[in-house]
Amino acid sequence: MQVTSVVRDPLVTGGKTVKDVSHDISRQVEGKPTRSWWIAMAISVVLFAYGFYCVCTVLWNGIGVWGLNKTVGWAWDITNFVWWVGIGHAGTLISAILLLFRQKWRMSINRAAEAMTIFAVICAATFPLIHMGRLWLGFYWALPLPNAFGSLWANFNSPLLWDVFAISTYFTVSLVFWYIGLIPDFATIRDRAVVQGNNIRAQIYNALSFGWQGGAKTWMRYESVALILAGLSTPLVLSVHTIVSMDFATSVIPGWHTTIFPPYFVAGAIFSGFAMVLTLLLVTRVVFKLEDYITIYHIELMNIIIIVTGSVVGIAYITELFISWYSGVEYEGYAFYNRVQGPFAWSYWSMMTCNVISPQLFWIKKIRTSIAATFVLSIIVNIGMWFERFVIIVTSLHRDYIPSSWTGFHPTMFDIGEYVFTFGLFFTAFLLFAKFFPVINMAEVKSIVRSDSEKPHHKEGLGA
Amino acid sequence: MEESNKKVYWKGLEQLTNSPEFVKHAHQEFAQPGPEEDLGHSRRDFLKMMGFGMSAVALAACEAPIRKAIPYVNKPVDVDPSVPNYYASTYINGGDYASVVVKVREGRPIKIDGNALSSATKGGVSAQVEASVLSLYDNDRLRGAKIDKKRVDWKDLDREVIAKLNAIAAQGGQIRIVSNTILSPSTKAVIEKFKAKFPTTQHIQYDQSSAYGILKANEESFGSAFIPTYDFSKAKTIVSVAADFIGSWIAPIEFTKGYALGREVNEEKTDMSRHYQFESILSITGANADYRTQIKPSEEGAVVAQLYNLIAAKAGRATVTGGVEKANLAKAADDLWATKGSSLVVAGSNDKAIQVLVNGINDMLGSYGTTIDPSLTVNYRQGDDQAMSAFVGELEAGKVEGVIFYNCNPVYDHPQGKKIGAALKNVTLSIATGYKEEETGDLVKYLAPDHHYLESWNDAEPKKNLFSLSQPTITPIFKTRSAQSSFLTWAGESETDYFEVVKANWSTWFGASAGVNLQTFWDKCLYDGVYEKPVEAKSVYFSGDVGAAANAISNNYKAAASGQKELVIYESGNIGNGSQANNPLLQELPDPITKAVWDHYVTVAPKEAEGIKFFESNTRKAKITVEGQEPVIVAILPQPGQAAGTIGLPLGYGRTKAGKVADGRGANAYPLIGLLNGSLSYGANVKFEIIEEEYQIAQTQTHNTAMGRAAVIQETILSKFKKDPSADSYQPKVTTWNGTEDKIDPETATLWKNHDYTNHHWGMSIDLNTCTGCAACVVACNVENNVALVGREEVINRREMHWLRIDRYYSSDAPVTDWKGLEEASDNPEVVFQPMLCQHCNNAPCETVCPVAATTHSTEGLNQMTYNRCIGTRYCANNCPYKVRRFNWFKYHDNKQFQDVNTAMNTDLGKMVLNPDVTVRSRGVMEKCSFCVQRIQAGKLTAKKEKRRVADGEVNVACAAACSTGAIVFGDLNDKDSKISKLLKVRPTFADRPTVNDKDADNPRAYQVIEEIGVRPNIWYLKKVRNKDAAKA
C-alpha cells in the first residue's frame, strides 16, 4: 500500500509505524498537561483578561479611548483585522489547495494550520465588531435580515457588507472542513480510551466523532466530502482577501484606490499565514515532541512558499511606487512620497525590511533549513505584514486630499490592548486545541508512513 | 339542494335544543357567571388595581429626580409649540454692537441672526454675537443679589447701598461709576439721574481695546473728539497700518461688510479695491490684504510718517520728520494718490500722534466726505484712557468712597486692574452690576447682577442718529435686575422700571418727529429693532499739527534693544477681549489665523522659535518679561507672517473668575499694556526667553499649506481676470482610450446614472474673494445644529466636531514639484480662507461604502445622515475626500467628562440653548453638515401650507445667514431664477451628457474642489482674485 520512493525523502521520519503515529499524537490528549503548557496557558489567559478589560472599556466609554481622529478613522483596529484575516489564509490554503494538488507533505501540518485559521478568523472578526463601538447594532444591522424598518436594509454596494459575507462564509467552510477532518481522529482517541478503560473520555470523544466506525464506505464518503470541501475552500482562499482588499481598493483615497490590491493582498495573506504556521509549528513540534512528523523538509517547503509570496509582495510594493509616479496623479504621488518620506516613513521601511528583504535570506539553504533562523524570520515576516497593513491604512488616511485635515496618529493603551486581547484569545484557543484535539491528522499521516509489515527504511531522513 | 350543503355547527346540546335557559345567556361570553362577577369586581378592575399597585411600588422605588414638564394652562397667544418666534433686539457688549434677530422657541432664545434693517451692521454678525446666546445660559452666572458673597434679597441690598450712598453723599465723598463704552442713551440718562441725586458722582468709561488716540487726534485735527464712519466699500485703495478692521478694530462687523463689497468681482464688476497692510502680527485683515508688509510696532509711526511724506510730495505739501523705507510703501502711496478721493488710510495705533498723521494723509487724499464720513460719527469707543488712569490714581489714594462697576471688569481687563483690585478693599461702597461675578465682582462688597442682554430692555445709539432697541426674549432666568433699575432705585427715583424709562425716552426723543401715534411708533421700532434719523452732512477742516505729531513719533518709539523683542498685544479672532471667555463656543472656535482653540500662546516668527519644530503643535513655553511686571509664561506658536523681532500676545486669557470654562487658561496680557502719549499702548519692548517647559497647543489645523494643489485652492490676479475671467482656472481633464490628445471632463466619464432631482436641487456657492475667514458661520452652525464641543484634550486628539470649518492656507515659496518644501509656509505668506463643509456630492463616496445605508442621497441633492441607523464603522469618514465627517467618539452629552467644555449638552441650564429641531447625536454615530435640513423642511412646510413653491431666499442655511459678506450663497439650482443659479450661471442639463439633471456652472470663477475624482459636489467655490501686479518674469 505504502509507496516508498527511492528518490524522495520520507515525509515522516524516525521509522514511525501506524501504531507509533496513534500513540505519539494521542499521547498529548490523553496525558496530563505539561508544565510548559500550564505556563503558556497562564500567560495567554492573563493577556486575554487584560485585553478583555480594554475591550470592555472601549465598549463602555466609546471608541474615543483609542487614538483615532477625524482624519484617521481606522488604524490599529482594521490593521489588526486584516493582519489576522491574512494569517487565517494559510490553513485553508494548506488543507484545500495542497490537497487538490496532492501535496502529501501538507498532511502533518494541515490540522494545526486549519485550527490556526479558525482562531485567527475569530480574532479578526472581533475587530470589525469592536471598532463600531456599539457592536450590538452591528450584529444584526449589517446582516440582510428581514426587519421592520420598511425598505431599509443592508447596503449591498458596501465592501464592508461583502466582508461580512466573505468572512462568515470562509469561517463556516473552514470550520466544517476542519471538523470533518477531525472526526476519524476523535474516533481513534475514543477507541484508545475504551482500551485504556477511560469511560468519560471515551464518551466525550465518541460524541465528538459522531460515532465514527471507520467502515470502508464511511471512509469513501469522508474522502469525497473532504474533496468537495477542498473544492469549495479553494476559491474562498482567493476571495476572502480579495474582498478585504476591496475595502480599500473601491475607495477614493490615494494609496487605497489601487487595482493591484486583490492579488497583492492574497499573496500577502499567504505570506503571513505561512509565517504564522511556521511560528506555531516550530513551537508545537518541540513542546509535543513531534519532530518526526513536522520535519525540516516541511519547514523548508514552507520557507520556499515564503520566498515566493514574499517576492510577489515585494514586486507589488515596487509596482505601487512606480505607478504612483507613472500615473502623474499628484495625490497618488504624494501619498507614496509620504509613505517613503513622511512622518510614518519608519513604518514603511520596517515593512520593506521585514517583508521584502528578510525572506530573501531563505534563498540560502542553510538558513531555510535552520530552525532558529526560520523561527526568527517567521516572526519578522509577521511583524512586517502588520506594518504593511498599518502603512496602507494609516499613511494613506493621515494625509489625503485636503491638507488642512492632515493629522497624525498616536495609539493609546486601548489600541494596543485590543491587539493583546486577540493574542490572548488566539493562544488560549490554540493551547486548548493543542491539548484536547489531535494536533496532527493521524488518519492522513498514517497513509504516508510505511505499514507495520514493512522493514525499516535504511535511511532515517534528514533529521537523523 | 342548497339546504343540504349548509352545515350547521352548534356549541353544545343546549344550542341544539335551544332551551330558554341557553337563549337567556347566549350573548354572554360565558354561559355561567364567572367567579369575579360573583365578587362584584370585574377582571378589568383587578388589572387596574394590579397596575396601580405595581406602578406605585415602582415609583416609590424610583430615586431618579422627577423633572417637571408643566403644560400651559392657558397657552400664551404668541407661543405655539415647535413654532419659533423671532424678535429684533440688539447685541451690546461694551462698545461692540450688532442689531440682531433672536430666534425663540417655547420661550427660549436659541439662535441669533443679524438684522438687515440696521444701517450699521446690515445683517452682519460676528462669532462673538453668534456665541452670545450661550452666555445667557452660562452656569457661572450670578443667581441673584449678593452682599459679601452671600445671597440676599434685593431689598436688603438696596437698603444697605442707599444708606451708604447717602452717608457718602452727606460727607461729600466721591462716587465713581466705571463702565466700558455705553452705547445706550437711556442708560446714560439713568446715570445722569443718579449723578443728579449724588452730585459727587463721576462716570468713567474705558475700553479694553481703546480708541482714545483717535478721539484725541480728531479733537486736535478737527476740534471735536469723534470717531468717524469709515466706508471701506467706497475705497479703491485701502492702506491699513496695523488696524485689524476685519477682526477687532472699532466696528469689525460694519467694516467687514463694506470691505467685502469692495472686494467683490464678477464678469460685470471687474474692479476691486486694493488693500495694503503693514503690520507685525498676521491679523485676519492682513491675511486678506493684497500686499502685506511686515513691520515692527516701533515702526508704525515711521511707516505712517513715510506715507505722509510720500503723499505730501505728490500733494505739494511740506514733509515731516521721520519715516522709514518699507516694501510696498511707495507703491501704496502711488495707488492712494491715483485713486485720490476713494482712498482710505487707517491705523490701529492708539497713539494720538500717529492718528493725527493718518488724518493728515486722509485729508490730502480727500478721504473726508468720501471714504470717511465725519458727520456720521460712531459711538463704539468712548473710553477715556486718561480719565481711567486718573480714577486708578484716586482710588489708590483713597479719595474715592464709593465705586460702581457698571457691567465691566477692570480688575481683569484694565492694565491697572491689579491696583484697582488692591484699592477696592479700602472703598466704603463697592458695587458690581455685571451679570457674572468675574474678577471685579469677586473683590466688591455688593453684587447687583444685571440681566443678560437677551433678558433685558435697552437701547443703543451705536452711530449718530441710529437707534437700536433691545427687548427681552426670555423671562429673566435668575433673580437678576436690570442695572438701570438698580441705579434708579438707589437714586430714589419713583420710576424704576427701566422698560418704562426707555419707552418714555423714545417717546420724548423721537415721538414728535415720528409722525404717527406713539404706540404705533414704539411697536414699529420694536418690530424693526432700529430707528434711524437722517444725519446732517458736515464737512471738516483738518488743522492738526503734523509736524509736532511726527516729532512726537520720532521721540516716543524706540526699537527693541538687542535681546529684546517687540510685543504686540491684540484681540484674537475667537476670544476677543475676553469678556465672553467663559463661552465654550468661542473657546472651541479656532482663531482664524492660528487655528488654536482653548489655548493661549505667543506668536513668534518661525525662524525665531529656536529649537521648536512645532510638529503636531508640540512646542515649548516662553517667558515674556515687561519691566516692572510679573513675567508672563505662555506657549510659543511659530506663526508665519509674524515680523522678525516681534511677538504677538492675544488678550482675553488668564481669567481667574470667569467660570469653569475659561479659568486657568493662559495668562492675562492686559497688565502688559502700557501708556504712551496719554493713551493705552498695546505693545512694549520685552525680554523674551524660550524656556524648557514643553507644551502642546490645541489646534484644529496642523498643516498650513495647500501643497500647491490647484484642485483645492484656485486663485488668480485681477489683471489676468479682467482679460480672461477664467484665467488660472484649473480644469482637470481625463485622457480616454483615444490617446492623450482626446481629453474629456472627468464628470462625463461616468458609469453612473445620476440622481434625478425633480423638485428642488439644493446647492451652495462660496466666494473665496469675499470670505474674510471671520468664522461667524462656524459658530452659527454650531448653535443651529447642536454641534458638540469637545474641549482642549479632544482637539489635541484631532476630534473637534465642527461641521463647518474654515481651512486657512498659507502660500509656500517652494515650487509645486517640491513636496517637502511645500510643507513649509513662506515667511510672509499669502493667505486663503476656504470654508469647508459637507460638499453634498452627487456621487457621494460616503454613501456607497456604508454597510447599513445610514447615509443616503435625498431627492433634493442632500447627502443625508440617518443617525439612528449608523453603526459607526467610520468607513464613510475615511472615504470622504473632504474629511468633513465627524464621529461621536464619546457620549458628549450628559457625560461628566465633558461637563465643563460642552455646557450646552451637560447642564440643565445649558441645554436650554439646544435647537429642538435637531437631534443631539449619541456616541458611536457619524455626523456632518446636513445643509440645515431642518430649515429646508420648515421652509417647504410653510410653502406647502400656503400652496406654493418655496421662494428663493426663503430657506437659508445657518452659515449663509451668518455670513456678513454674503460669501456663502445657498439656494435651489433647479430654480433658474434663484440667486445661486444666476450667480453660478448654472446649466441645468445638456444633451451630450450621459446624465440628466446634473448641473454645471458657467461662472468662469466657479470650481469644485478636487473635481477630478468625480464626486460631483453640490458646492461650488468662486476662485480667489488678488488685486496685485503680475509677478515679474
Chai-1 contact restraints between the chains, C-beta under 6 A:
chainA,res_idxA,chainB,res_idxB,connection_type,confidence,min_distance_angstrom,max_distance_angstrom,comment,restraint_id
A,G62,B,W889,contact,1.0,0.0,6.0,A-B,restraint_1
A,G62,B,F890,contact,1.0,0.0,6.0,A-B,restraint_2
A,G62,B,R923,contact,1.0,0.0,6.0,A-B,restraint_3
A,I63,B,W889,contact,1.0,0.0,6.0,A-B,restraint_4
A,G64,B,W889,contact,1.0,0.0,6.0,A-B,restraint_5
A,G64,B,F890,contact,1.0,0.0,6.0,A-B,restraint_6
A,N69,B,N797,contact,1.0,0.0,6.0,A-B,restraint_7
A,N69,B,R798,contact,1.0,0.0,6.0,A-B,restraint_8
A,N69,B,R799,contact,1.0,0.0,6.0,A-B,restraint_9
A,K70,B,R798,contact,1.0,0.0,6.0,A-B,restraint_10
A,K70,B,R799,contact,1.0,0.0,6.0,A-B,restraint_11
A,T71,B,K883,contact,1.0,0.0,6.0,A-B,restraint_12
A,G73,B,R874,contact,1.0,0.0,6.0,A-B,restraint_13
A,G73,B,A877,contact,1.0,0.0,6.0,A-B,restraint_14
A,G73,B,N878,contact,1.0,0.0,6.0,A-B,restraint_15
A,W74,B,N878,contact,1.0,0.0,6.0,A-B,restraint_16
A,M132,B,I871,contact,1.0,0.0,6.0,A-B,restraint_17
A,M132,B,G872,contact,1.0,0.0,6.0,A-B,restraint_18
A,M132,B,T873,contact,1.0,0.0,6.0,A-B,restraint_19
A,G133,B,G872,contact,1.0,0.0,6.0,A-B,restraint_20
A,G133,B,G924,contact,1.0,0.0,6.0,A-B,restraint_21
A,R134,B,G924,contact,1.0,0.0,6.0,A-B,restraint_22
A,L137,B,I871,contact,1.0,0.0,6.0,A-B,restraint_23
A,G138,B,I871,contact,1.0,0.0,6.0,A-B,restraint_24
A,W141,B,V852,contact,1.0,0.0,6.0,A-B,restraint_25
A,W141,B,I871,contact,1.0,0.0,6.0,A-B,restraint_26
A,A142,B,P851,contact,1.0,0.0,6.0,A-B,restraint_27
A,N155,B,C850,contact,1.0,0.0,6.0,A-B,restraint_28
A,N155,B,P851,contact,1.0,0.0,6.0,A-B,restraint_29
A,N155,B,A853,contact,1.0,0.0,6.0,A-B,restraint_30
A,N157,B,T848,contact,1.0,0.0,6.0,A-B,restraint_31
A,S158,B,V849,contact,1.0,0.0,6.0,A-B,restraint_32
A,S158,B,C850,contact,1.0,0.0,6.0,A-B,restraint_33
A,S158,B,P851,contact,1.0,0.0,6.0,A-B,restraint_34
A,L160,B,P851,contact,1.0,0.0,6.0,A-B,restraint_35
A,L160,B,T873,contact,1.0,0.0,6.0,A-B,restraint_36
A,L160,B,Y875,contact,1.0,0.0,6.0,A-B,restraint_37
A,L161,B,P851,contact,1.0,0.0,6.0,A-B,restraint_38
A,S251,B,N879,contact,1.0,0.0,6.0,A-B,restraint_39
A,V252,B,P845,contact,1.0,0.0,6.0,A-B,restraint_40
A,V252,B,P881,contact,1.0,0.0,6.0,A-B,restraint_41
A,V252,B,I1013,contact,1.0,0.0,6.0,A-B,restraint_42
A,Y334,B,W819,contact,1.0,0.0,6.0,A-B,restraint_43
A,Y337,B,W819,contact,1.0,0.0,6.0,A-B,restraint_44
A,L397,B,N878,contact,1.0,0.0,6.0,A-B,restraint_45
A,Y401,B,P881,contact,1.0,0.0,6.0,A-B,restraint_46
A,Y401,B,I1010,contact,1.0,0.0,6.0,A-B,restraint_47
A,I402,B,Y882,contact,1.0,0.0,6.0,A-B,restraint_48
A,I402,B,K883,contact,1.0,0.0,6.0,A-B,restraint_49
A,P403,B,H703,contact,1.0,0.0,6.0,A-B,restraint_50
A,P403,B,A706,contact,1.0,0.0,6.0,A-B,restraint_51
A,P403,B,M707,contact,1.0,0.0,6.0,A-B,restraint_52
A,S404,B,Q701,contact,1.0,0.0,6.0,A-B,restraint_53
A,S404,B,D807,contact,1.0,0.0,6.0,A-B,restraint_54
A,S405,B,K883,contact,1.0,0.0,6.0,A-B,restraint_55
A,W406,B,H703,contact,1.0,0.0,6.0,A-B,restraint_56
A,T407,B,R798,contact,1.0,0.0,6.0,A-B,restraint_57
A,G408,B,E616,contact,1.0,0.0,6.0,A-B,restraint_58
